[in-house]
Amino acid sequence: MNREVNHHHHHAPPDYNRAFAIGVTLNVAFVVVEAVFGVLSDSLALLTDAGHNLSDVLGLLLAWGAAVLAKRRPSARRTYGFSRATIIASLFSGLLLMGAVGAIVWEAVQRLIDPAEPAGMTIMVVASIGVVINTVTALLFVSGKDHDLNIRGAFLHMAADAAVSLGVVIAGAVILAYGFAWIDPVISLVIAAVILLSTWGLLRDSLNLAVDAVPRSVDPAAVREFLTGLPGVRAIHDLHIWAMSTTDTALTAHLVMDEFPDSDQYLTEVSRVLQERFSINHPTIQLERHDSGNICHQSLHCAD
C-alpha cells in the first residue's frame, strides 16, 4: 500500500505594485527627456541609453504583469495558478535586453566610422538625472532581489542603468574638456557590455527555470542525501525538484521503506526540514513498501 501526502499551498508573493508603478513612471518620463535632448545634442550615448531605458520600462511592465498574475489563486484547470508567469517574464526580459545590446553595438560602430560632435554639457546634465532616477528605482526592489528572480531582474536592470548613466556623465565631461567626439560611441559600447554582463545571469537562470531545472539555490545532491538518510528509508526513486515560479520550489519523491511510520507527523517533519534547509515549500512525498513492486520510471532518478 502506498501512502502519499501532498503539501501544496498557494503562497502570495510580496506586493511590489507601488514599486513598479513608481519605477515605470520615473523611467518613462526620463526616456522622453533623454530622447529629446539626445536628438538636440546629437548624442548617441543619450539616444542609446534612452533606448535601453525604454526596454527596461517594457521589462518592468512584464515583471509587474507577471507579479500580478502570480497572485491569482489556482483553479480547477490551472492547478498551480499563474505562478510560472514570473519565470516567463524573466526570460522575455533577458531576451529583450540582448536585442538592445545588438542594436547599441551596431549604432556605436556606425558612429565610430562617421563621428559627430555631441554637446558635452547637455549629456552630463541629462545623464546625471538618470543616475538619480535609476538609483531610486533600483532601491525600490532591493529587498526582494535575493529571493525572487523576477524582482532581481528589475533590480539588476535599474542598478546597471545607474552605472551606465554615470558612464555617460563621464563621457560628457571628457568631450567638454578635450573635445574627443569618439568617446561618445566608445561609452555606448561600454553600455552594451554592462547590459550584457548584467543580463547574462538573469537569462541563464530564467531559461533553466523555464525548462524545469533545479533552481541554483537548491543543492540536489544535498536534498537526496537528506531524504536517503531519513529513518526507515531503504531507497529513493523518482526524485524531481523544479521551480513553480521565481519564488516557489516543488519536489516529488518516492521513499521506499521497510515499515510505514505510525502517523503523518513523520512527513510533516520532512516537509518542515525541506522548507527550512532547502526552501522547498511544495513537497510531495510518496511512501512505498520495499516489496510493493513499484518501479522507478527514470533510472537517473533512482538510488539505493
C-alpha positions in Angstrom: 0.0 0.0 0.0 1.3 3.4 -0.9 1.0 6.4 1.3 1.2 9.8 -0.2 1.0 13.3 1.4 0.9 16.4 -0.7 1.8 19.7 0.9 0.9 22.2 -1.8 -0.2 25.6 -0.7 -0.6 28.8 -2.7 1.7 31.5 -1.3 1.1 35.1 -2.4 4.3 36.8 -3.3 5.2 40.1 -1.7 3.4 43.1 -3.1 5.6 45.3 -5.3 2.8 47.2 -7.1 3.8 50.5 -5.7 7.5 50.0 -6.5 6.6 49.0 -10.1 4.3 52.0 -10.5 6.9 54.5 -9.3 9.6 52.8 -11.3 7.7 52.8 -14.6 6.5 56.4 -14.2 10.0 57.8 -13.4 11.6 55.9 -16.3 9.0 56.8 -18.9 9.5 60.4 -18.0 13.2 60.1 -18.2 13.1 58.2 -21.6 11.3 61.2 -23.1 13.7 63.7 -21.6 16.7 61.7 -22.7 15.4 61.1 -26.3 14.6 64.8 -26.8 18.0 66.0 -25.5 19.8 63.2 -27.3 18.4 64.5 -30.6 19.1 68.1 -29.8 22.7 67.4 -28.7 23.3 64.7 -31.4 24.5 62.3 -28.7 24.5 58.6 -29.5 25.2 57.9 -25.8 22.0 59.6 -24.7 19.9 58.1 -27.5 21.2 54.6 -26.9 20.7 55.0 -23.2 17.1 56.2 -23.9 16.5 53.1 -26.0 17.9 50.9 -23.3 15.8 52.7 -20.6 12.7 52.1 -22.9 13.5 48.4 -23.0 13.8 48.5 -19.2 10.3 50.1 -19.0 9.0 47.2 -21.0 10.9 44.8 -18.8 9.4 46.5 -15.7 5.9 46.2 -17.2 6.5 42.5 -17.9 7.7 41.8 -14.4 4.8 43.8 -13.0 2.2 41.9 -15.0 3.8 38.6 -14.0 3.8 39.6 -10.3 0.1 40.4 -10.6 -0.7 37.1 -12.3 1.3 35.2 -9.8 -1.1 36.4 -7.0 -4.1 34.8 -8.8 -5.4 31.7 -6.9 -5.2 28.3 -8.6 -8.3 27.0 -10.3 -9.6 23.5 -11.3 -8.0 24.0 -14.7 -4.8 25.9 -13.7 -3.9 23.9 -10.5 -0.7 25.9 -10.0 -2.4 29.2 -10.9 -0.2 31.6 -12.9 3.0 31.3 -10.8 5.1 30.4 -13.8 4.4 33.8 -15.4 7.2 35.2 -13.3 9.7 32.8 -15.0 8.3 33.6 -18.4 8.6 37.4 -17.7 12.2 37.0 -16.6 13.1 35.1 -19.7 11.5 37.6 -22.0 13.1 40.5 -20.2 16.5 38.9 -20.7 15.9 38.3 -24.4 14.7 41.9 -24.8 17.9 43.2 -23.3 20.0 41.0 -25.5 18.3 42.5 -28.5 19.0 46.0 -27.1 22.7 45.1 -26.9 22.9 44.2 -30.6 21.2 47.5 -31.6 23.5 49.6 -29.4 26.7 47.9 -30.7 25.5 48.4 -34.3 24.9 52.1 -33.8 28.1 52.7 -31.9 30.2 51.1 -34.7 28.4 53.3 -37.3 29.2 56.4 -35.2 32.8 55.4 -34.8 33.1 55.2 -38.6 31.2 58.5 -39.0 31.7 60.5 -35.8 29.5 63.5 -34.8 30.1 66.4 -32.4 27.8 65.9 -29.4 27.2 68.6 -26.8 29.1 67.5 -23.7 27.3 69.7 -21.1 23.9 68.5 -22.2 25.0 64.9 -22.0 26.3 65.5 -18.4 23.2 67.2 -17.1 20.7 64.7 -18.6 22.6 61.6 -17.7 23.1 62.9 -14.1 19.3 63.0 -13.8 19.4 59.4 -15.0 21.8 58.4 -12.2 19.4 59.6 -9.6 16.3 58.1 -11.2 17.8 54.7 -11.9 19.3 54.5 -8.4 16.0 55.4 -6.7 14.2 52.8 -8.9 16.8 50.1 -8.1 16.4 50.8 -4.4 12.6 50.1 -4.7 13.4 46.4 -5.5 16.5 45.8 -3.3 14.5 44.0 -0.6 13.4 41.2 -3.0 16.5 40.8 -5.2 17.8 37.8 -3.3 14.5 35.9 -3.1 12.8 36.4 -6.4 14.3 36.1 -9.9 11.6 38.3 -11.3 12.4 41.1 -8.8 16.1 40.5 -9.2 15.7 41.2 -12.9 14.1 44.5 -12.2 16.7 45.4 -9.7 19.7 44.5 -11.9 18.3 46.4 -14.8 17.9 49.6 -12.8 21.3 49.2 -11.0 23.0 48.7 -14.3 21.3 51.7 -15.7 22.5 53.8 -12.9 26.1 52.7 -13.6 25.5 53.3 -17.3 24.2 56.8 -16.8 27.2 57.5 -14.6 29.4 56.4 -17.6 27.5 58.8 -19.9 28.3 61.6 -17.4 31.9 60.8 -17.6 31.7 60.8 -21.5 30.2 64.2 -21.4 32.9 65.5 -19.1 35.6 64.1 -21.4 34.0 65.6 -24.5 33.6 69.0 -22.8 37.2 69.1 -21.6 39.1 67.6 -24.5 36.6 67.5 -27.5 37.1 63.8 -28.0 33.9 63.0 -30.0 34.9 59.4 -30.3 34.4 58.9 -26.6 30.6 59.0 -27.2 30.4 55.7 -29.2 33.0 54.1 -27.0 30.8 54.8 -24.0 27.9 53.3 -25.9 30.0 50.1 -26.4 30.7 50.1 -22.7 27.0 50.4 -22.1 26.4 47.4 -24.2 29.0 45.4 -22.3 27.4 46.4 -19.0 24.0 45.3 -20.2 25.3 42.0 -21.5 27.1 41.2 -18.2 24.1 42.2 -16.0 21.7 40.3 -18.2 23.6 37.0 -18.8 23.0 35.6 -15.3 19.3 36.5 -15.4 18.8 35.0 -18.9 20.7 31.8 -17.8 18.7 31.3 -14.6 15.3 32.1 -16.2 16.0 29.7 -19.1 16.9 27.0 -16.6 13.8 27.5 -14.6 11.7 27.5 -17.8 12.8 24.0 -18.6 12.2 22.8 -15.0 15.9 22.7 -14.0 16.7 22.6 -10.3 16.9 26.2 -9.0 20.5 27.3 -8.4 19.7 28.0 -4.8 19.0 24.3 -4.2 21.7 21.6 -4.0 20.0 18.4 -5.4 22.8 16.2 -4.0 22.2 17.5 -0.5 18.4 17.0 -0.8 19.0 13.4 -2.0 21.4 12.8 0.9 18.9 14.2 3.4 16.0 12.0 2.1 18.0 8.8 1.9 19.3 9.4 5.4 15.8 9.5 6.9 15.0 6.8 9.5 13.5 3.7 7.9 14.2 4.7 4.3 15.8 1.9 2.3 15.9 3.6 -1.1 14.6 6.6 -3.0 13.4 7.0 -6.6 11.8 9.4 -8.9 13.2 12.5 -7.2 12.3 15.7 -9.0 13.0 19.3 -8.0 11.8 22.2 -10.0 10.6 25.8 -9.8 6.9 26.6 -9.9 7.7 30.3 -10.0 10.6 32.6 -9.2 9.8 32.2 -5.5 8.3 28.7 -5.1 10.1 25.4 -5.4 8.4 22.0 -5.7 9.7 18.5 -5.0 8.4 15.0 -5.6 10.0 11.8 -4.3 9.2 8.1 -3.7 10.7 6.8 -0.4 11.0 3.0 -0.2 10.6 1.9 3.4 10.7 -1.3 5.4 7.8 -0.2 7.5 5.5 2.9 7.4 5.6 5.4 10.2 2.7 5.3 12.7 1.5 8.9 11.9 1.7 11.7 9.4 4.0 13.6 11.8 6.9 11.9 10.0 6.0 13.5 6.7 5.2 16.8 8.4 8.7 16.9 9.9 10.3 16.0 6.5 8.3 18.9 4.9 9.5 21.3 7.6 13.1 20.5 7.1 12.8 20.7 3.3 11.3 24.2 3.8 13.8 25.4 6.3 17.0 23.9 4.9 16.4 24.0 1.2 13.5 26.5 0.7 11.4 23.8 -0.9 7.8 24.7 0.0 5.8 22.4 -2.2 7.0 18.8 -1.4 5.0 15.7 -2.4 6.3 12.6 -0.7 5.1 9.1 -1.6 5.9 6.2 0.8 6.2 2.7 -0.6 7.0 -0.7 1.0 10.1 -2.3 -0.2 8.2 -5.3 -1.5 5.4 -3.2 -3.3 6.8 -3.9 -6.8 6.7 -0.3 -7.8 9.5 0.6 -10.2 11.5 3.8 -10.9 10.3 5.5 -14.1 13.6 7.0 -14.9 16.8 5.2 -13.9 18.7 8.5 -13.5 16.4 9.4 -10.6 16.9 6.1 -8.7 19.2 5.5 -5.8 19.6 2.7 -3.3 
